[in-house]
Amino acid sequence: MKHFFVALLALVGCVSALQAEEEKYLLRYQWKKGDVFAWEVTHRNRTTTMVGNLVENIDTYAHSEKSWEVESVDEDGVGTIINVVPWAEMREKKEDGTIISFDSRVEAVPEEGFETAPASLGRPLARISIDARGKQVAREDYQTTTIVQQANQAYVCVVFPEEAIPVGYSWTTQYPVYVPTQAGLLQRVDMLQRFTLEEVADGIARVAYSTKILTPLSDNSIRAQIIDRLYSGVFLFDVARGRSLMLTQKVDEQVFGFRGEVSRLKIAINFDERLILK
């Protein structure tokens, strides 16, 4: 009987080990030449700036489509993608209540303030090479940054770990940003994004993430320029098909004393990107 229980415990241990192994997931993008992916993107930004007794509130809204066409895939699985924004709808509400808007689906000529928008629509904005883990290998931009690009390129791809991972596993990505100083120089600021695989249900991985500043900053004028990068949110990924389904990002940050002692900058951003099934 004793040998039976020993054998049973050993068997249970083997089954548990196999189950643990089965619960690991290798997260990889799958690029196939000729594939076209499209996402509906919504980007809202409310900025409040206070300097002394002056207060300014600006609300911006952008609704658009982001389209990726896989131009080629090399033997290592690196996909070269052409990024296009077919259409965009934009609005801006200023402190005095004035609203300017433009919807490329119904208007040919934009209002003042959105004059450059049509030049970025319906044509290639960039050629980006991305490996299966989501790492950007090369990039060629065809136009200068516009409000449309900012709304649709808040990120390129989430970069996945090299190995298969279980639910609950966390990993980080570190990267620099360069911020102009009052002296006209560029200061490097290191940022860190932390990702956690929260669950995998019906083949869909749910990844939560947050961003923080690594570089100690004593100059609040520098901090004020990067608080809009302190995103937190959720990413949904189709494990079997290797594609992004949804990304949400939020920012709710403020900084004091960025322009003298009596000054405050507050930024609230909501970003939502969802795959369009065609």
PyMOL commands that set and color helices and strands:
alter all, ss='L'
color gray80, all
select helices_A, chain A and resi 2-22+117-120+147-152+220-223+227-229
alter helices_A, ss='H'
color red, helices_A
select strands_A, chain A and resi 24-25+36-51+54-73+79-84+88-93+99-103+124-130+136-141+165-166+170-180+186-201+204-213+232-238+243-256+263-275
alter strands_A, ss='S'
color yellow, strands_A
deselect
rebuild
show_as cartoon
